[in-house]
Each structure stands twice: as structure tokens, then as C-alpha cells.
Amino acid sequence: MTAFNWQAFESAEPSPGHEALARIAQKYPSFCLITQNIDNLHEHPNALVPRAQYLPVHGRLGKFRCATASSAQNACPVTDFDVRLLATPESNHPGIETPLQLSAPPKCTMCNSFLLPEALLFDEDYDADVWERANRWLSESTSIVFVGSSNSVGLTQHATHLAKEKYIPLFNFNLSSAALEVPNALSPVFHVIGPAAVTLPSFATRLGIT
């Protein structure tokens, strides 16, 4: 199991769209950002969203949890573990600074059970606490904004259903209006078409945020 790929992802920089969302969050404490991305870009200093307003529902890149962390019995408290602490330097990957390699699947330093990626895998259910928090934020919203979503996972479909049920306006920042189809929509749907790196900074400017 190699870990050098994580470093390539971690060298990514936030786009102007990420930075615009961060400025909006800092200006409006009621703004909440739910992301399906696991890239941690909203933890970057240039696009930092306050933790109380930020929920990465699909997990976080490079972080692991003990396989027993969600067990009803004998649950291990190890979460948010940086598995690279178990890795050793490996020099067979030119062009990547201090790449890492794991010789075996990583194990929990507390109970010796296997560690799992702290990310939602295919066919896994959302963590109950994460779902509850996301549902509460969506239910209390006066508007819901989608950015680059395909509306093909459970949470985005749930958000669309809530918007219809509560007559909450939906804003779709995307490359195509087809990405967000709301059959028999009862709530207003506004499409803002174009790259988020362009449309979100423009949106922030219209809110008086520079």
C-alpha cells in the first residue's frame, strides 16, 4: 500500500471559487458549507472555512479511523489519524518529495485493529452524526446552493427534496442546467452557468464581498 499519491493531491491549491466561498463564510456566520469532496481544500489558509460552518460529509483525504470506531461495543476512539505517521520514506518515485510507503495495511496504534480511510466508500451509509448535522443545516436553510453537483448521491437528493417540501430557493452553480434536474419543482430553481472559479467570485462581489 503506497501513500505517495496523497502528497500529489495535497499540493493542490484552492481555486478562486474555493476562496470566494471562504470569504462568504467568514462574512456570514449563518452560511454553512457541506462538501462531498475529500480534498481538504477548505482547510487551506487561502480558502479556510470556519470549522463550525464546514462539514466534509464524505470524509477527508489522508485521514483514517479505527475499524471499530463505530462499533456498538468496544468502540475504539481513534479517528482523524494521519496514517503517514506509520509510513517510511521510499525513493522509487522521482519528482515527488519524500514519498511514503506502507509495507502492510495500517493498524490502529491503540487496539491493533485495521485502520479504514476516513472517507465514505461505495455502498457505505453516512455516519449518523454527520447525517444529523447536515440534515439540520439543510432543514434550517432559507436557500440552498449547489456548486458542481451531479445531484446523484443521497445527500444532494435529500437536499432537493427538502427544498421542494419547504419551498426553499435552489441555486445551481454548474457547467450545465441539466446537472440539477428537479422534476415537478415547487421551489424556485436558479441556474448560474459557468466555471465555479469564475461565477462564485462574481457572486461574492455582488454580495459586497471582495
Residue pairs with C-beta under 8 A, 6 or more apart in sequence:
1 101
1 102
1 104
1 105
1 106
2 90
2 99
2 100
2 101
2 102
3 83
3 84
3 87
3 99
3 100
3 101
3 102
4 90
4 93
4 96
4 99
4 100
4 101
6 61
6 62
6 84
6 100
7 96
7 97
7 98
7 99
7 100
8 96
9 39
9 61
9 62
10 40
10 61
10 62
12 39
12 41
13 44
13 46
14 22
14 41
14 42
14 44
14 46
14 47
15 196
15 197
16 197
16 198
16 200
16 201
17 147
17 195
17 196
17 197
17 198
17 199
17 200
17 201
18 41
18 42
18 44
18 46
18 47
19 46
19 47
19 201
20 200
20 201
20 203
20 204
20 209
21 33
21 42
21 47
21 49
21 147
21 200
22 42
22 46
22 47
22 48
22 49
23 204
23 209
23 210
24 31
24 203
24 204
24 207
24 209
25 31
25 33
25 49
25 50
25 53
25 54
26 49
26 50
27 207
27 209
29 50
29 53
31 53
32 53
32 54
32 55
32 137
32 141
33 42
33 49
33 53
33 54
33 55
34 55
34 57
34 134
34 137
34 138
34 155
35 42
35 54
35 55
35 56
35 57
35 58
36 57
36 58
36 149
36 153
36 155
36 156
37 56
37 58
38 56
38 58
38 59
38 60
38 61
38 119
39 61
40 56
40 60
40 61
40 62
41 47
42 48
42 49
42 54
42 56
55 130
55 133
55 134
55 137
57 120
57 126
57 130
57 131
57 134
57 155
58 119
58 120
59 117
59 118
59 119
59 120
60 80
60 118
60 119
61 119
62 82
62 83
62 84
63 79
63 80
63 81
63 82
63 83
63 117
63 118
63 119
64 81
64 82
64 83
64 106
64 115
64 116
64 117
64 118
65 78
65 79
65 80
65 81
65 115
65 116
65 118
66 76
66 77
66 78
66 79
66 81
66 108
66 110
66 111
66 113
66 115
66 116
67 108
67 113
67 114
67 115
67 116
68 74
68 75
68 76
68 108
68 111
68 113
69 75
69 76
69 77
69 78
69 79
70 127
76 108
76 110
76 111
76 113
77 110
78 108
78 109
78 110
78 111
78 115
79 118
80 118
81 108
81 109
81 115
81 118
83 102
83 106
83 115
84 100
86 102
86 106
86 109
87 100
87 101
87 102
88 100
88 101
88 103
89 98
89 99
89 100
89 101
90 99
90 100
90 101
91 99
92 99
93 99
105 114
105 115
106 114
106 115
107 113
107 114
107 115
108 114
108 115
120 126
126 134
126 154
126 155
131 155
134 155
135 158
138 144
138 158
138 159
138 162
139 162
139 166
141 162
141 168
142 168
142 169
143 168
143 169
143 170
143 171
144 159
144 162
144 163
144 168
144 169
144 170
144 171
145 170
145 171
145 173
146 156
146 159
146 170
146 171
146 172
146 173
146 174
146 180
147 173
147 174
147 196
147 200
148 173
148 174
148 175
148 179
148 196
149 156
149 172
149 174
149 179
149 180
150 156
150 179
151 157
151 160
151 179
151 180
151 181
160 170
160 180
160 182
162 168
163 169
163 170
163 182
163 187
164 182
164 184
164 185
164 186
164 187
165 186
166 187
167 186
167 187
168 187
169 187
169 188
169 189
169 190
170 180
170 182
170 185
170 187
170 188
170 189
170 190
171 189
171 190
171 192
172 179
172 180
172 189
172 190
172 191
172 192
173 192
173 194
173 196
173 199
173 200
173 203
174 180
174 191
174 192
174 193
175 193
175 194
175 195
176 193
177 191
177 193
180 189
180 191
182 189
192 199
192 203
193 199
204 210
